[in-house]
Amino acid sequence: MRSTSDRIRHAISFEIIGLALVTPLGALAFDQPWSAIGIVGVAGATLATGWNYLYNLGFDHLMQRLTGSSRKSVAVRVAHALLFELGLLIVLMPMIAWYLEVSLIQALAMDISFAAFYVVYAFAFNWIYDRLFPLPEWQGKTLPENAQASIE
């Protein structure tokens, strides 16, 4: 399992890189000022950072209990990213509507777009992070046989 300092490095780097990507893309896609998308992004990232830490800690404990390892198959990574974004969607939509002064339907469309971006980004970021910072317990091991079966 990852240490607290590793989880903090993961969460902070995830949010900084994500903000650097989503701010210009969101401003362009939604015809909003960079500053407005940036503020929504920072508020969302602040909420997401806390959620990221707690969610990943809980998810890894669950993986450890169910499969004996925190190493994730592709299917588990997909489920991991989707469930993470669903939780954020519920919290962020009203904030987006309020701050950008758009309808809840418009905020939902924006939130879904941000979530779609972050699902792909989270999948790629976490895979790359695990390759750059593998746990010693993963060295020379393959995924447990029950790791894939547990999600299907």
CNS distance restraints for C-alpha pairs under 8 A (distance, minus, plus):
assign (resid   1 and name CA) (resid  60 and name CA) 7.20 0.50 0.50
assign (resid   1 and name CA) (resid  70 and name CA) 6.50 0.50 0.50
assign (resid   1 and name CA) (resid 135 and name CA) 7.36 0.50 0.50
assign (resid   2 and name CA) (resid   6 and name CA) 6.06 0.50 0.50
assign (resid   2 and name CA) (resid   7 and name CA) 6.45 0.50 0.50
assign (resid   2 and name CA) (resid 135 and name CA) 7.23 0.50 0.50
assign (resid   3 and name CA) (resid   7 and name CA) 6.23 0.50 0.50
assign (resid   4 and name CA) (resid   8 and name CA) 6.19 0.50 0.50
assign (resid   5 and name CA) (resid   9 and name CA) 6.20 0.50 0.50
assign (resid   6 and name CA) (resid  10 and name CA) 6.08 0.50 0.50
assign (resid   7 and name CA) (resid  11 and name CA) 6.11 0.50 0.50
assign (resid   7 and name CA) (resid  53 and name CA) 6.64 0.50 0.50
assign (resid   8 and name CA) (resid  12 and name CA) 6.09 0.50 0.50
assign (resid   8 and name CA) (resid  53 and name CA) 7.35 0.50 0.50
assign (resid   9 and name CA) (resid  13 and name CA) 5.99 0.50 0.50
assign (resid  10 and name CA) (resid  14 and name CA) 5.94 0.50 0.50
assign (resid  10 and name CA) (resid 129 and name CA) 7.62 0.50 0.50
assign (resid  11 and name CA) (resid  15 and name CA) 6.29 0.50 0.50
assign (resid  11 and name CA) (resid  49 and name CA) 5.84 0.50 0.50
assign (resid  11 and name CA) (resid  52 and name CA) 6.42 0.50 0.50
assign (resid  11 and name CA) (resid  53 and name CA) 6.52 0.50 0.50
assign (resid  12 and name CA) (resid  16 and name CA) 6.17 0.50 0.50
assign (resid  12 and name CA) (resid  49 and name CA) 7.13 0.50 0.50
assign (resid  13 and name CA) (resid  17 and name CA) 6.07 0.50 0.50
assign (resid  14 and name CA) (resid  18 and name CA) 5.96 0.50 0.50
assign (resid  14 and name CA) (resid 122 and name CA) 7.95 0.50 0.50
assign (resid  14 and name CA) (resid 125 and name CA) 7.10 0.50 0.50
assign (resid  15 and name CA) (resid  19 and name CA) 5.99 0.50 0.50
assign (resid  15 and name CA) (resid  45 and name CA) 5.94 0.50 0.50
assign (resid  15 and name CA) (resid  49 and name CA) 6.92 0.50 0.50
assign (resid  16 and name CA) (resid  20 and name CA) 6.28 0.50 0.50
assign (resid  17 and name CA) (resid  21 and name CA) 6.41 0.50 0.50
assign (resid  18 and name CA) (resid  22 and name CA) 5.98 0.50 0.50
assign (resid  18 and name CA) (resid 118 and name CA) 7.74 0.50 0.50
assign (resid  18 and name CA) (resid 121 and name CA) 7.53 0.50 0.50
assign (resid  19 and name CA) (resid  23 and name CA) 5.76 0.50 0.50
assign (resid  19 and name CA) (resid  38 and name CA) 7.64 0.50 0.50
assign (resid  19 and name CA) (resid  41 and name CA) 6.38 0.50 0.50
assign (resid  19 and name CA) (resid  42 and name CA) 7.37 0.50 0.50
assign (resid  19 and name CA) (resid  45 and name CA) 7.61 0.50 0.50
assign (resid  20 and name CA) (resid  24 and name CA) 7.55 0.50 0.50
assign (resid  21 and name CA) (resid  25 and name CA) 6.63 0.50 0.50
assign (resid  22 and name CA) (resid  26 and name CA) 5.63 0.50 0.50
assign (resid  22 and name CA) (resid  41 and name CA) 7.68 0.50 0.50
assign (resid  22 and name CA) (resid 114 and name CA) 7.72 0.50 0.50
assign (resid  22 and name CA) (resid 117 and name CA) 7.95 0.50 0.50
assign (resid  23 and name CA) (resid  27 and name CA) 6.12 0.50 0.50
assign (resid  23 and name CA) (resid  34 and name CA) 6.37 0.50 0.50
assign (resid  23 and name CA) (resid  37 and name CA) 5.78 0.50 0.50
assign (resid  23 and name CA) (resid  38 and name CA) 5.49 0.50 0.50
assign (resid  23 and name CA) (resid  41 and name CA) 6.83 0.50 0.50
assign (resid  24 and name CA) (resid  28 and name CA) 6.16 0.50 0.50
assign (resid  24 and name CA) (resid  34 and name CA) 6.44 0.50 0.50
assign (resid  25 and name CA) (resid  29 and name CA) 6.02 0.50 0.50
assign (resid  26 and name CA) (resid  30 and name CA) 5.86 0.50 0.50
assign (resid  26 and name CA) (resid  31 and name CA) 7.90 0.50 0.50
assign (resid  26 and name CA) (resid  32 and name CA) 7.60 0.50 0.50
assign (resid  26 and name CA) (resid  34 and name CA) 7.93 0.50 0.50
assign (resid  26 and name CA) (resid  37 and name CA) 6.41 0.50 0.50
assign (resid  26 and name CA) (resid 114 and name CA) 7.82 0.50 0.50
assign (resid  27 and name CA) (resid  31 and name CA) 5.52 0.50 0.50
assign (resid  27 and name CA) (resid  32 and name CA) 4.84 0.50 0.50
assign (resid  27 and name CA) (resid  33 and name CA) 5.71 0.50 0.50
assign (resid  27 and name CA) (resid  34 and name CA) 5.21 0.50 0.50
assign (resid  27 and name CA) (resid  37 and name CA) 5.97 0.50 0.50
assign (resid  28 and name CA) (resid  32 and name CA) 7.06 0.50 0.50
assign (resid  30 and name CA) (resid 110 and name CA) 7.66 0.50 0.50
assign (resid  32 and name CA) (resid  36 and name CA) 6.63 0.50 0.50
assign (resid  32 and name CA) (resid  37 and name CA) 6.68 0.50 0.50
assign (resid  33 and name CA) (resid  37 and name CA) 6.44 0.50 0.50
assign (resid  34 and name CA) (resid  38 and name CA) 5.74 0.50 0.50
assign (resid  35 and name CA) (resid  39 and name CA) 6.09 0.50 0.50
assign (resid  36 and name CA) (resid  40 and name CA) 6.23 0.50 0.50
assign (resid  36 and name CA) (resid 100 and name CA) 7.08 0.50 0.50
assign (resid  37 and name CA) (resid  41 and name CA) 5.81 0.50 0.50
assign (resid  38 and name CA) (resid  42 and name CA) 6.02 0.50 0.50
assign (resid  39 and name CA) (resid  43 and name CA) 6.12 0.50 0.50
assign (resid  40 and name CA) (resid  44 and name CA) 5.90 0.50 0.50
assign (resid  40 and name CA) (resid  96 and name CA) 6.68 0.50 0.50
assign (resid  40 and name CA) (resid  99 and name CA) 7.44 0.50 0.50
assign (resid  41 and name CA) (resid  45 and name CA) 5.80 0.50 0.50
assign (resid  42 and name CA) (resid  46 and name CA) 6.01 0.50 0.50
assign (resid  43 and name CA) (resid  47 and name CA) 6.40 0.50 0.50
assign (resid  44 and name CA) (resid  48 and name CA) 5.86 0.50 0.50
assign (resid  44 and name CA) (resid  92 and name CA) 6.70 0.50 0.50
assign (resid  45 and name CA) (resid  49 and name CA) 5.76 0.50 0.50
assign (resid  46 and name CA) (resid  50 and name CA) 6.76 0.50 0.50
assign (resid  47 and name CA) (resid  51 and name CA) 6.30 0.50 0.50
assign (resid  48 and name CA) (resid  52 and name CA) 5.63 0.50 0.50
assign (resid  48 and name CA) (resid  88 and name CA) 6.94 0.50 0.50
assign (resid  49 and name CA) (resid  53 and name CA) 6.30 0.50 0.50
assign (resid  50 and name CA) (resid  54 and name CA) 6.38 0.50 0.50
assign (resid  51 and name CA) (resid  55 and name CA) 5.67 0.50 0.50
assign (resid  52 and name CA) (resid  56 and name CA) 5.89 0.50 0.50
assign (resid  52 and name CA) (resid  84 and name CA) 7.72 0.50 0.50
assign (resid  53 and name CA) (resid  57 and name CA) 6.10 0.50 0.50
assign (resid  54 and name CA) (resid  58 and name CA) 6.14 0.50 0.50
assign (resid  55 and name CA) (resid  59 and name CA) 5.92 0.50 0.50
assign (resid  55 and name CA) (resid  84 and name CA) 7.17 0.50 0.50
assign (resid  56 and name CA) (resid  60 and name CA) 5.90 0.50 0.50
assign (resid  57 and name CA) (resid  61 and name CA) 6.27 0.50 0.50
assign (resid  58 and name CA) (resid  62 and name CA) 6.15 0.50 0.50
assign (resid  59 and name CA) (resid  63 and name CA) 6.11 0.50 0.50
assign (resid  59 and name CA) (resid  80 and name CA) 7.79 0.50 0.50
assign (resid  60 and name CA) (resid  64 and name CA) 6.02 0.50 0.50
assign (resid  60 and name CA) (resid  70 and name CA) 5.24 0.50 0.50
assign (resid  61 and name CA) (resid  65 and name CA) 6.16 0.50 0.50
assign (resid  61 and name CA) (resid  70 and name CA) 7.40 0.50 0.50
assign (resid  62 and name CA) (resid  66 and name CA) 6.05 0.50 0.50
assign (resid  63 and name CA) (resid  67 and name CA) 5.63 0.50 0.50
assign (resid  63 and name CA) (resid  68 and name CA) 6.90 0.50 0.50
assign (resid  63 and name CA) (resid  69 and name CA) 6.17 0.50 0.50
assign (resid  63 and name CA) (resid  70 and name CA) 5.24 0.50 0.50
assign (resid  63 and name CA) (resid  71 and name CA) 7.85 0.50 0.50
assign (resid  64 and name CA) (resid  68 and name CA) 4.47 0.50 0.50
assign (resid  64 and name CA) (resid  69 and name CA) 4.53 0.50 0.50
assign (resid  64 and name CA) (resid  70 and name CA) 5.18 0.50 0.50
assign (resid  65 and name CA) (resid  69 and name CA) 7.72 0.50 0.50
assign (resid  66 and name CA) (resid 150 and name CA) 7.54 0.50 0.50
assign (resid  67 and name CA) (resid 144 and name CA) 6.87 0.50 0.50
assign (resid  67 and name CA) (resid 146 and name CA) 6.07 0.50 0.50
assign (resid  67 and name CA) (resid 147 and name CA) 5.57 0.50 0.50
assign (resid  67 and name CA) (resid 150 and name CA) 7.69 0.50 0.50
assign (resid  68 and name CA) (resid 144 and name CA) 7.82 0.50 0.50
assign (resid  69 and name CA) (resid 144 and name CA) 7.51 0.50 0.50
assign (resid  71 and name CA) (resid 138 and name CA) 7.33 0.50 0.50
assign (resid  71 and name CA) (resid 143 and name CA) 6.70 0.50 0.50
assign (resid  72 and name CA) (resid  76 and name CA) 5.61 0.50 0.50
assign (resid  72 and name CA) (resid  77 and name CA) 6.01 0.50 0.50
assign (resid  72 and name CA) (resid 143 and name CA) 7.47 0.50 0.50
assign (resid  72 and name CA) (resid 147 and name CA) 7.23 0.50 0.50
assign (resid  73 and name CA) (resid  77 and name CA) 6.17 0.50 0.50
assign (resid  73 and name CA) (resid 143 and name CA) 7.01 0.50 0.50
assign (resid  73 and name CA) (resid 147 and name CA) 6.71 0.50 0.50
assign (resid  73 and name CA) (resid 148 and name CA) 6.13 0.50 0.50
assign (resid  74 and name CA) (resid  78 and name CA) 6.29 0.50 0.50
assign (resid  75 and name CA) (resid  79 and name CA) 6.38 0.50 0.50
assign (resid  75 and name CA) (resid 148 and name CA) 6.79 0.50 0.50
assign (resid  75 and name CA) (resid 151 and name CA) 6.85 0.50 0.50
assign (resid  75 and name CA) (resid 152 and name CA) 7.66 0.50 0.50
assign (resid  76 and name CA) (resid  80 and name CA) 5.90 0.50 0.50
assign (resid  76 and name CA) (resid 147 and name CA) 7.94 0.50 0.50
assign (resid  76 and name CA) (resid 148 and name CA) 7.14 0.50 0.50
assign (resid  76 and name CA) (resid 151 and name CA) 6.14 0.50 0.50
assign (resid  77 and name CA) (resid  81 and name CA) 6.16 0.50 0.50
assign (resid  77 and name CA) (resid 123 and name CA) 6.47 0.50 0.50
assign (resid  78 and name CA) (resid  82 and name CA) 6.22 0.50 0.50
assign (resid  78 and name CA) (resid 123 and name CA) 6.89 0.50 0.50
assign (resid  79 and name CA) (resid  83 and name CA) 6.05 0.50 0.50
assign (resid  79 and name CA) (resid 151 and name CA) 7.86 0.50 0.50
assign (resid  80 and name CA) (resid  84 and name CA) 6.20 0.50 0.50
assign (resid  81 and name CA) (resid  85 and name CA) 6.30 0.50 0.50
assign (resid  81 and name CA) (resid 119 and name CA) 5.38 0.50 0.50
assign (resid  81 and name CA) (resid 122 and name CA) 6.21 0.50 0.50
assign (resid  81 and name CA) (resid 123 and name CA) 6.30 0.50 0.50
assign (resid  82 and name CA) (resid  86 and name CA) 6.21 0.50 0.50
assign (resid  82 and name CA) (resid 119 and name CA) 6.24 0.50 0.50
assign (resid  83 and name CA) (resid  87 and name CA) 6.48 0.50 0.50
assign (resid  84 and name CA) (resid  88 and name CA) 6.67 0.50 0.50
assign (resid  85 and name CA) (resid  89 and name CA) 6.04 0.50 0.50
assign (resid  85 and name CA) (resid 115 and name CA) 5.75 0.50 0.50
assign (resid  85 and name CA) (resid 118 and name CA) 7.37 0.50 0.50
assign (resid  85 and name CA) (resid 119 and name CA) 6.69 0.50 0.50
assign (resid  86 and name CA) (resid  90 and name CA) 6.61 0.50 0.50
assign (resid  86 and name CA) (resid 115 and name CA) 7.89 0.50 0.50
assign (resid  87 and name CA) (resid  91 and name CA) 6.87 0.50 0.50
assign (resid  88 and name CA) (resid  92 and name CA) 5.90 0.50 0.50
assign (resid  89 and name CA) (resid  93 and name CA) 5.99 0.50 0.50
assign (resid  89 and name CA) (resid 111 and name CA) 6.26 0.50 0.50
assign (resid  89 and name CA) (resid 112 and name CA) 7.19 0.50 0.50
assign (resid  89 and name CA) (resid 115 and name CA) 7.02 0.50 0.50
assign (resid  91 and name CA) (resid  95 and name CA) 7.55 0.50 0.50
assign (resid  92 and name CA) (resid  96 and name CA) 6.20 0.50 0.50
assign (resid  92 and name CA) (resid 111 and name CA) 7.14 0.50 0.50
assign (resid  93 and name CA) (resid  97 and name CA) 6.33 0.50 0.50
assign (resid  93 and name CA) (resid 104 and name CA) 7.19 0.50 0.50
assign (resid  93 and name CA) (resid 107 and name CA) 5.66 0.50 0.50
assign (resid  93 and name CA) (resid 108 and name CA) 5.84 0.50 0.50
assign (resid  93 and name CA) (resid 111 and name CA) 5.96 0.50 0.50
assign (resid  94 and name CA) (resid  98 and name CA) 6.18 0.50 0.50
assign (resid  94 and name CA) (resid 104 and name CA) 6.90 0.50 0.50
assign (resid  94 and name CA) (resid 107 and name CA) 7.32 0.50 0.50
assign (resid  95 and name CA) (resid  99 and name CA) 6.08 0.50 0.50
assign (resid  96 and name CA) (resid 100 and name CA) 5.84 0.50 0.50
assign (resid  96 and name CA) (resid 101 and name CA) 7.83 0.50 0.50
assign (resid  96 and name CA) (resid 102 and name CA) 7.74 0.50 0.50
assign (resid  96 and name CA) (resid 107 and name CA) 5.68 0.50 0.50
assign (resid  96 and name CA) (resid 111 and name CA) 7.63 0.50 0.50
assign (resid  97 and name CA) (resid 101 and name CA) 5.50 0.50 0.50
assign (resid  97 and name CA) (resid 102 and name CA) 4.89 0.50 0.50
assign (resid  97 and name CA) (resid 103 and name CA) 5.78 0.50 0.50
assign (resid  97 and name CA) (resid 104 and name CA) 5.58 0.50 0.50
assign (resid  97 and name CA) (resid 106 and name CA) 7.40 0.50 0.50
assign (resid  97 and name CA) (resid 107 and name CA) 4.98 0.50 0.50
assign (resid  98 and name CA) (resid 102 and name CA) 6.91 0.50 0.50
assign (resid 102 and name CA) (resid 106 and name CA) 5.95 0.50 0.50
assign (resid 102 and name CA) (resid 107 and name CA) 6.31 0.50 0.50
assign (resid 103 and name CA) (resid 107 and name CA) 6.10 0.50 0.50
assign (resid 104 and name CA) (resid 108 and name CA) 5.88 0.50 0.50
assign (resid 105 and name CA) (resid 109 and name CA) 6.27 0.50 0.50
assign (resid 106 and name CA) (resid 110 and name CA) 6.19 0.50 0.50
assign (resid 107 and name CA) (resid 111 and name CA) 5.85 0.50 0.50
assign (resid 108 and name CA) (resid 112 and name CA) 5.95 0.50 0.50
assign (resid 109 and name CA) (resid 113 and name CA) 6.14 0.50 0.50
assign (resid 110 and name CA) (resid 114 and name CA) 6.14 0.50 0.50
assign (resid 111 and name CA) (resid 115 and name CA) 5.93 0.50 0.50
assign (resid 112 and name CA) (resid 116 and name CA) 5.97 0.50 0.50
assign (resid 113 and name CA) (resid 117 and name CA) 6.24 0.50 0.50
assign (resid 114 and name CA) (resid 118 and name CA) 6.12 0.50 0.50
assign (resid 115 and name CA) (resid 119 and name CA) 5.97 0.50 0.50
assign (resid 116 and name CA) (resid 120 and name CA) 6.55 0.50 0.50
assign (resid 117 and name CA) (resid 121 and name CA) 6.05 0.50 0.50
assign (resid 118 and name CA) (resid 122 and name CA) 5.53 0.50 0.50
assign (resid 119 and name CA) (resid 123 and name CA) 6.15 0.50 0.50
assign (resid 120 and name CA) (resid 124 and name CA) 6.29 0.50 0.50
assign (resid 121 and name CA) (resid 125 and name CA) 5.79 0.50 0.50
assign (resid 122 and name CA) (resid 126 and name CA) 5.79 0.50 0.50
assign (resid 123 and name CA) (resid 127 and name CA) 6.19 0.50 0.50
assign (resid 124 and name CA) (resid 128 and name CA) 6.13 0.50 0.50
assign (resid 125 and name CA) (resid 129 and name CA) 5.91 0.50 0.50
assign (resid 126 and name CA) (resid 130 and name CA) 6.00 0.50 0.50
assign (resid 127 and name CA) (resid 131 and name CA) 6.35 0.50 0.50
assign (resid 128 and name CA) (resid 132 and name CA) 6.13 0.50 0.50
assign (resid 129 and name CA) (resid 133 and name CA) 5.82 0.50 0.50
assign (resid 129 and name CA) (resid 134 and name CA) 7.81 0.50 0.50
assign (resid 130 and name CA) (resid 134 and name CA) 5.03 0.50 0.50
assign (resid 130 and name CA) (resid 135 and name CA) 7.81 0.50 0.50
assign (resid 134 and name CA) (resid 138 and name CA) 6.72 0.50 0.50
assign (resid 134 and name CA) (resid 139 and name CA) 7.69 0.50 0.50
assign (resid 135 and name CA) (resid 139 and name CA) 7.28 0.50 0.50
assign (resid 137 and name CA) (resid 141 and name CA) 7.89 0.50 0.50
assign (resid 138 and name CA) (resid 142 and name CA) 7.70 0.50 0.50
assign (resid 143 and name CA) (resid 147 and name CA) 6.48 0.50 0.50
assign (resid 144 and name CA) (resid 148 and name CA) 7.89 0.50 0.50
assign (resid 145 and name CA) (resid 149 and name CA) 7.28 0.50 0.50
assign (resid 146 and name CA) (resid 150 and name CA) 5.85 0.50 0.50
assign (resid 147 and name CA) (resid 151 and name CA) 7.33 0.50 0.50
assign (resid 148 and name CA) (resid 152 and name CA) 6.71 0.50 0.50
